[in-house]
Amino acid sequence: MRTDLFDFELPADSIALRPASPRDSARMLVVWPGGVLRDCVVADLPKWLEPGDQLVVNDTRVISAQLSGRRIGRDTEPRIEATLIKRLDGSRWQALVKPAKKLVPGDRVRFGNEGRVCLLGHLDAEVEHKGDDGEVTLSFSFHGPTLDQAIADLGSPPLPPYIASKRAPDERDIGDYQTMFAVNEGAVAAPTAGLHFTPRLEAALRAHGVGLHRLTLHVGAGTFLPVKADDTAGHKMHAEWGLISRETADALNAARAQGGRIVAVGTTSLRLLESATAEDGTVEPFCGDTAIFITPGYRFRAVDILLTNFHLPRSTLFMLVSAFCGLEPMKRAYAHAIGSGYRFYSYGDACLLFRARE
């Protein structure tokens, strides 16, 4: 499909720079099949679900993946900014760097910020490989838990560029950019639909008879990127690592056999569930990478309802929600949201989408 079909105009003041407080006070636009719209808040979520429905949340935890440093060992020492995007092994990471033109394989980068000194001293890395679009492989001088601690000490939360370009990350973001479910470290972007949850909302859902299950998908930086190809067939997705346990798969299959619906909290949960589900609708345990790219025409096998934020124009995520509800209904829903003052993107409001039936 043509990428420009998924374009829309978004006023700059629609982009949220801070989350709602309390989190479940964020607005929620309900989109029924056919495009019927209702304006609510996230705290209303139990009213829109039925006893026996099963929520699936992503329990990934965002690491301090934004590192600042300088190239060393040559005549000049230019500043280098790196965003870690995927762990390769105990000492190597794939990263996006700026300015990439300042680095070649064999260069060394020393990371560290003035006023924030790692207990282990500085953190050095060698550029092992350089790919396209600023992507490099960094081989660090530390390994395993020692490297993890150094990154935690020296790094900062990797706020999306549409927020970071408007204000600097601060101490509030350390807590704001984690969901209440975050336990398994490895993401470089938050599964932002989960940011709307509070213990109060979870208790209300359970009291209503709605189950809650966890999976892990370590969200990569590719989630921020618009599709640059003119046609969706020319876009290559970044792979992300995910895990669905046997216990979670069995619980979801048992609930569906009794008529319960699967409610994905976020596109990350949806993408992993769809990657793990067989043609007959059986959810299987999963451990490995997924690069699933969902566009209109995709036949959903697992997910019936999706809670998600409002996404970027021409992004893979807007394409996904258009596949879930239909392109024209989603364009109308987004136009309504913009006109009604909904807040967009990672710290923004939510929409609750009921899947269009074939």
Number of C-alpha atoms within 10 A of each C-alpha: 13 11 21 15 14 20 14 12 10 14 8 9 11 16 20 18 18 15 20 18 9 11 20 23 18 22 23 26 25 22 23 17 15 15 20 11 19 14 14 17 17 22 22 16 18 18 10 8 19 14 16 18 24 25 22 24 25 32 25 26 25 25 23 26 23 22 24 19 20 17 21 15 11 9 7 9 14 14 16 19 17 25 23 28 24 24 16 12 10 15 18 23 20 22 24 24 23 17 13 18 8 13 20 14 14 13 17 21 26 20 24 22 14 6 6 10 14 18 10 12 11 15 20 19 21 20 20 18 16 20 12 8 10 15 19 24 23 28 21 20 14 19 15 11 11 14 18 16 17 22 22 17 17 24 23 20 25 26 24 18 11 16 18 12 10 10 11 9 15 11 9 9 16 16 11 17 22 22 24 16 16 19 14 16 15 22 28 27 27 30 30 24 28 25 28 29 20 18 10 10 18 17 11 17 24 15 12 16 15 21 21 18 17 18 21 26 27 27 25 20 21 17 21 19 15 16 21 13 14 12 13 19 12 12 15 12 14 17 16 21 20 24 19 22 15 13 11 18 20 15 17 25 18 13 16 18 11 10 12 20 22 24 26 28 26 23 22 25 29 26 21 27 27 21 20 23 19 13 12 8 15 18 23 20 16 21 15 11 16 19 14 15 18 21 21 15 12 11 14 20 17 27 21 19 24 26 25 28 29 25 21 22 20 21 19 25 25 24 26 21 23 22 20 27 23 21 20 14 20 22 18 15 21 21 14 15 22 17 10 10 12 22 24 24 22 28 25 25 31 31 26 25 24 20 21 19 12 6
